[in-house]
Amino acid sequence: MEDKNKLILLWFILIFVPLFALRLFQDEMLYLNMSRKVLQFEFLPRSSLVFILTSPFMAFNNVNLRVFLPRITTSLITLLDLILIYNIAKRYYGKKAGFLSSLMFLFSFVALRYGARYTLEPWGTFFALLAVYYLDTKPMYSAVSMGLAFWAREQWVVVYPFYLIFAKIKKDHRTFIRILLVSSVVVALNFLFIFYVSEFYGGIHKASVVSYPSKTLSSYISFIPSLLRDWVEFVIAFPLATIGFIYALIKDRKNSTLWVIIPSVLVLNGLPGFILNGPFERYTFGPLALMSILSGYGIIQLYEDLKPKIKLLNILTIEKWVALFLIAQFIFFNVAVLKLSDIRAKGIQDYGYWHDREVFKILEENANPNEFFVGTPHPAFLGFKNWKWADRNIQKAIELNPDWLITFESWVNFRENPHEIDELEIYSIGPYLVIHAKEKGAIKKYVVSSDLKLWKFRK
């Protein structure tokens, strides 16, 4: 079987098939809601290309279709990411390196967890990879693609100047000027769109592409201990990709793609999501994809250099060693998530969409549209207007005195035995807890936040 066919088969098994059972995560519901609002010509001041492209799916009344159609589209984009990694690595280092690079990315924690969910990372990564892929053969396509990476995900604007350096190295002066002009127009149009939307809403929402990184940098020093921990965890999360990438840097320092790859990795140091939540969150999806271009080559070179010194390595080919390691890694991380997740995630991919459907059913059958909802974005996805996302700020949400609180069972405690509180209706659905105040103020009176941790061992 051809390497590409193997990758497509593995993608189908690991990414496409599971998407119909994956539990909704909070940002996914927020993104789906943003996509729905595009149908009403409502935009947030942020890169909105993905929301625009998927907005037609939000016209369906059926909740399942509004979830699965954007997921299917995102999973197909993830497949294109894999194929681009394969083709780029193959171009520079050969078929074997291309296959191993794609394989390591496919089996990574972030690809398995977010490759089929409706997130922005696979889309932004696709356009960034496309920009690298087309630079040699179709430079104007490449220029547009790099601009669209920013249209799909804000963080790619930081990589854009380094893409221009990459283009300057590889192309003649005239072609570079054309790349600069075309790409800068696309990038500028997105800036204009973001700031227009921001002004349209009276400055209530600042443009995320500016406020998000600046908020981080303003207190950067306090984040240094977290960053050190995050990079240690990064090596644990993606050992083969990291080792292969570093070894490739040593072996192939002249490769000009480094001007794009290294900045895409370093930009993680300025992302609050990465700093606060670590490398297992979706923010590493794009940087890891670009790292993977070099990782296959690096692992092959390391294997060839160590094989004469460590006779045990001769037992298997490099492909079989990598396959065994990835299978072991897959098992290890699934067990680790089952043991450590504070929201009772079912493995890396976290199955449980049926629990979300039950939450939707309870709200549809019992909630009044005029009531006030806080917690997870389930009410927003159903179209309830009076809601507020709490994320992990449960105590602050409780202080808002809501009528409904939708959260995770491990995130709240009760001041009294919940079975004896007549003023509350409490529904337990898998990892979720849906709490309804039959009397105004009952949630604020009886419910408190628990000691939240991202993982059970993490402070």
C-alpha positions in Angstrom: 0.0 0.0 0.0 1.3 3.5 -0.9 2.4 5.7 2.0 -0.3 8.3 1.2 -3.0 5.6 1.2 -1.8 4.4 4.6 -2.0 7.9 6.0 -5.6 8.3 4.6 -6.6 5.0 6.1 -5.2 5.9 9.5 -6.8 9.3 9.3 -10.1 7.7 8.6 -9.8 5.4 11.6 -8.3 7.8 14.1 -9.8 11.1 13.1 -12.9 10.8 10.9 -14.8 7.9 12.5 -14.5 9.1 16.1 -15.8 12.6 15.3 -19.4 11.4 15.6 -18.9 10.4 19.3 -16.5 13.1 20.6 -17.8 15.2 23.5 -18.2 18.9 22.8 -15.5 21.0 24.4 -16.3 24.5 25.5 -14.4 26.5 22.9 -15.9 24.3 20.2 -19.4 25.4 21.2 -18.3 29.0 21.3 -16.9 28.7 17.8 -20.0 27.0 16.5 -22.0 29.9 18.0 -19.8 32.4 16.2 -20.3 30.6 13.0 -24.1 30.7 13.6 -24.0 34.4 14.2 -22.3 35.0 10.8 -25.7 34.0 9.2 -27.1 37.1 11.0 -24.1 39.2 9.9 -22.7 39.4 13.4 -18.9 39.2 13.8 -16.5 39.4 16.6 -13.3 41.5 16.1 -11.1 38.5 15.2 -10.0 36.5 12.2 -13.3 35.1 10.9 -12.6 33.2 7.7 -13.4 29.8 9.2 -16.7 31.1 10.7 -17.7 32.5 7.3 -16.8 29.3 5.4 -18.8 27.1 7.8 -21.7 29.4 8.5 -24.0 27.7 5.9 -24.0 24.5 8.1 -25.6 26.6 10.9 -28.8 27.0 8.9 -29.9 23.5 9.8 -32.4 23.1 12.6 -31.0 19.7 13.6 -28.4 20.1 16.3 -26.5 17.0 15.2 -26.0 18.4 11.7 -24.8 21.7 13.2 -22.1 19.8 15.1 -21.1 17.1 12.7 -20.9 19.0 9.4 -18.3 21.6 10.7 -16.5 18.7 12.3 -16.4 16.7 9.1 -15.1 19.7 7.2 -12.4 20.3 9.9 -11.4 16.6 9.8 -10.9 16.9 6.0 -8.7 20.0 6.6 -6.7 17.9 9.0 -6.2 15.3 6.3 -4.9 18.0 4.0 -2.5 19.1 6.7 -1.2 15.5 6.9 -0.8 15.3 3.1 1.0 18.7 3.0 3.4 17.6 5.7 4.1 14.4 3.8 4.6 16.3 0.5 6.8 19.0 1.9 9.0 16.6 3.9 9.2 14.3 0.9 10.3 17.1 -1.3 13.2 18.0 1.0 14.2 14.6 2.5 12.5 11.8 0.6 9.4 9.5 0.9 10.5 7.7 4.1 11.0 11.1 5.9 7.7 12.3 4.6 5.8 9.3 5.8 7.4 9.3 9.3 6.8 13.1 9.6 3.1 12.8 8.8 2.7 9.7 11.0 4.3 11.3 14.1 1.9 14.3 13.6 -1.1 12.1 13.1 -0.4 10.2 16.4 0.3 13.4 18.4 -2.0 14.3 21.3 -3.2 17.5 19.7 -4.0 16.0 16.3 -6.0 13.1 17.9 -7.8 15.4 20.2 -8.5 18.4 18.0 -8.1 17.2 14.5 -11.8 16.4 14.1 -13.3 19.0 16.5 -14.5 22.3 15.1 -11.4 24.3 16.0 -9.4 27.0 14.1 -6.0 25.4 14.4 -6.3 22.9 11.6 -7.5 25.6 9.2 -4.7 28.1 10.0 -2.2 25.3 9.8 -3.5 24.3 6.4 -2.9 27.7 4.9 0.5 28.1 6.5 1.6 24.7 5.2 0.1 25.5 1.8 2.2 28.7 1.7 5.4 26.7 2.3 4.4 24.1 -0.2 3.6 26.5 -3.1 6.5 28.9 -2.6 8.8 27.1 -5.0 6.3 26.4 -7.8 3.4 29.0 -7.4 4.7 31.9 -5.4 1.5 34.0 -5.7 -0.6 31.1 -4.4 1.9 30.9 -1.5 1.6 34.7 -0.8 -2.2 34.5 -0.7 -2.1 31.3 1.5 0.1 33.0 4.1 -2.3 35.9 4.4 -5.2 33.5 4.7 -3.4 31.7 7.5 -3.8 34.9 9.4 -7.5 35.1 8.3 -8.0 31.7 9.8 -6.0 32.0 13.0 -4.6 35.1 14.5 -1.3 33.7 15.8 0.0 33.2 12.2 0.5 37.0 11.8 3.5 36.7 14.1 5.0 34.2 11.7 4.3 36.3 8.6 7.5 38.5 8.8 9.6 35.3 9.0 7.7 33.9 6.0 8.9 37.0 4.1 12.5 36.2 5.1 12.0 32.7 3.9 10.7 34.0 0.6 13.5 36.5 0.3 16.1 33.7 0.6 14.4 31.4 -1.9 13.2 33.8 -4.6 14.7 36.4 -6.9 14.2 40.1 -6.1 11.3 40.7 -8.5 9.4 37.6 -7.4 9.9 38.5 -3.7 8.5 42.0 -4.3 5.4 40.5 -5.8 5.1 38.1 -2.9 5.5 41.0 -0.5 2.8 43.1 -2.2 0.2 40.3 -2.6 0.6 38.9 0.9 0.7 42.3 2.6 -2.6 43.2 0.9 -4.3 40.0 2.2 -2.9 40.6 5.7 -3.9 44.2 5.7 -7.4 43.4 4.7 -7.8 41.2 7.7 -6.5 43.9 10.0 -9.0 46.3 8.5 -11.8 43.8 9.0 -10.9 43.2 12.6 -10.6 46.9 13.5 -13.8 47.8 11.6 -15.7 45.2 13.6 -14.1 46.5 16.8 -15.2 50.0 16.0 -18.6 48.9 14.8 -19.3 47.5 18.3 -18.2 50.8 19.9 -14.8 49.5 21.1 -16.5 47.1 23.5 -14.5 44.3 22.2 -10.8 45.0 21.5 -9.2 43.2 18.5 -7.9 39.9 19.8 -4.9 40.0 17.5 -3.7 43.0 19.5 -5.1 42.7 23.0 -4.5 39.0 23.4 -0.7 38.9 23.0 -0.2 42.4 24.6 -2.0 41.2 27.7 0.4 38.3 28.0 3.6 40.4 27.3 2.6 43.0 29.9 3.1 40.4 32.7 5.5 38.2 30.9 8.0 37.9 33.7 5.4 36.3 36.0 4.8 33.6 33.3 8.4 32.4 33.1 8.0 29.5 35.6 4.9 28.4 33.8 6.7 28.5 30.5 9.6 26.4 31.8 7.0 23.8 33.0 5.2 24.0 29.6 8.3 23.3 27.6 9.2 20.3 29.8 5.7 19.0 29.2 6.0 19.7 25.5 8.9 17.3 25.3 6.9 14.7 27.3 3.9 15.3 25.0 5.7 15.1 21.7 9.0 13.2 22.3 9.7 11.9 18.8 8.7 15.1 17.1 10.9 17.1 19.4 13.9 14.9 19.2 13.6 14.6 15.4 13.2 18.3 15.0 16.2 19.2 17.1 18.4 16.6 15.4 17.3 17.8 12.0 18.4 21.3 13.1 21.8 20.0 13.8 22.0 18.0 10.6 20.5 20.4 8.2 21.2 24.0 9.3 21.1 25.4 5.8 17.4 24.5 5.2 15.7 27.9 4.8 12.3 26.5 5.9 13.7 27.1 9.4 12.8 30.8 9.0 9.2 29.8 9.1 9.3 26.8 11.4 11.3 28.1 14.3 9.2 31.4 14.7 6.0 29.3 14.6 7.3 27.3 17.6 8.6 30.3 19.5 5.3 32.2 19.1 3.9 29.8 21.7 5.8 31.8 24.3 3.4 34.6 23.8 0.1 32.7 23.8 -1.8 32.8 27.1 -3.5 29.5 26.2 -0.2 27.7 25.9 1.3 29.5 29.0 -1.6 28.7 31.3 -2.7 25.4 30.0 0.4 23.7 28.5 1.2 21.9 25.3 -1.7 19.4 25.5 -4.1 22.2 24.4 -4.8 22.9 20.7 -2.4 25.9 20.5 0.5 23.6 19.7 -1.3 22.1 16.6 0.2 24.5 14.1 3.8 24.8 15.4 3.9 21.0 15.8 2.7 20.5 12.2 5.6 22.6 10.9 8.1 21.0 13.3 7.0 17.6 11.9 8.3 18.6 8.4 11.8 18.2 9.8 11.1 15.5 12.5 10.9 12.5 10.2 14.3 13.4 8.6 15.8 14.0 12.1 14.6 10.6 13.5 16.0 8.8 10.4 19.4 10.5 10.8 19.5 9.8 14.5 18.7 6.1 13.8 21.4 5.9 11.2 24.0 7.5 13.5 23.1 5.3 16.5 22.6 2.0 14.6 26.4 1.2 14.5 26.8 2.0 18.2 23.6 0.3 19.5 23.3 -3.2 18.0 19.8 -3.6 19.4 18.5 -1.0 16.9 19.3 -3.4 14.0 16.5 -5.7 15.1 13.9 -3.5 13.4 13.7 -0.9 10.7 13.2 2.7 11.7 9.6 2.6 10.5 8.8 -0.3 12.8 10.6 1.3 15.8 8.6 4.5 15.2 5.3 2.5 14.8 5.9 0.7 18.1 6.8 3.9 19.9 3.7 5.6 18.6 1.4 2.8 19.6 2.9 2.7 23.1 2.6 6.5 23.3 -1.1 6.3 22.2 -1.8 3.7 25.0 0.1 5.6 27.6 -1.6 9.0 27.0 -5.1 7.4 26.9 -4.5 5.8 30.2 -3.0 9.0 31.6 -6.0 11.1 30.6 -8.4 8.6 32.1 -6.5 8.7 35.4 -5.7 12.4 35.5 -8.4 14.4 33.8 -10.5 16.5 36.3 -13.5 16.5 33.9 -13.5 12.7 33.5 -12.4 12.8 29.9 -12.7 9.5 28.1 -9.1 9.2 26.7 -7.3 11.5 24.4 -10.2 12.1 22.2 -12.8 12.3 25.0 -15.9 10.4 23.9 -19.3 11.4 25.1 -21.3 13.4 22.6 -24.4 11.6 23.9 -23.9 13.5 27.2 -24.0 16.8 25.4 -27.2 15.7 23.6 -28.8 14.9 27.0 -27.8 18.4 28.3 -29.4 19.9 25.2 -32.6 17.9 25.8 -32.9 19.0 29.4 -32.5 22.7 28.5 -34.9 22.4 25.5 -37.6 20.7 27.6 -37.2 22.6 30.9 -35.6 26.0 30.4 -37.4 29.3 29.9 -35.7 31.5 27.3 -36.0 34.5 29.7 -33.9 32.8 32.3 -30.2 33.5 32.9 -27.7 30.8 32.1 -24.0 30.5 33.1 -21.4 27.9 32.7 -20.6 25.9 29.6 -21.9 27.3 26.3 -24.6 24.7 25.7 -27.4 27.3 26.1 -25.7 29.6 23.5 -25.5 26.7 21.0 -29.3 26.2 21.4 -29.9 29.9 20.7 -30.7 31.1 24.3 -29.8 34.8 24.4 -29.3 35.4 28.1 -26.2 33.4 28.9 -22.6 33.9 30.1 -19.6 31.6 29.6 -17.9 30.8 32.8 -15.0 28.6 31.7 -13.3 27.7 35.0 -14.4 30.9 36.8 -17.2 29.0 38.5 -17.3 31.1 41.7 -17.5 34.3 39.7 -20.3 32.8 37.7 -22.2 31.8 40.8 -22.0 35.3 42.1 -23.9 36.4 39.1 -26.9 34.7 40.6 -28.0 32.6 37.6 -31.2 30.6 37.1 -29.2 27.8 35.5 -25.6 26.6 36.0 -24.2 24.1 33.5 -20.7 22.9 34.5 -18.7 19.8 35.4 -19.5 17.8 38.4 -15.9 18.0 39.7 -15.9 21.8 39.5 -18.6 22.5 42.1 -19.4 21.6 45.7 -22.6 22.2 47.7 -22.9 23.8 51.1 -25.5 21.1 52.1 -26.4 17.7 50.9 -27.6 18.3 47.4 -30.3 15.6 47.6 -31.9 17.5 50.5 -32.0 21.0 48.8 -35.6 21.5 47.6 -34.8 24.9 46.0 -32.6 23.2 43.3 -33.2 20.8 40.5 -29.9 18.9 39.8 -29.3 16.8 36.8 -26.2 14.6 36.6 -25.2 13.7 33.0 -21.9 11.9 32.7 -19.2 14.5 33.6 -21.8 17.4 33.5 -23.9 18.8 36.3 -26.9 20.9 35.3 -28.4 22.9 38.2 -31.6 24.8 38.0 -32.7 27.3 40.7 -36.4 26.7 41.4 -36.2 29.8 43.6 -34.2 32.9 42.6 -30.9 33.0 44.4 -30.8 29.3 45.3 -27.6 28.6 43.2 -25.8 31.4 44.8 -27.0 30.2 48.2 -26.0 26.5 48.0 -23.3 26.1 45.3 -19.6 26.9 45.6 -16.7 26.3 43.3 -14.3 23.4 44.0 -10.5 23.5 43.9 -10.0 23.5 40.2 -7.0 22.0 38.4 -6.4 21.4 34.7 -5.1 17.9 35.6 -5.6 16.3 38.9 -1.9 16.7 39.8 -1.5 20.2 38.4 -1.7 23.3 40.5 
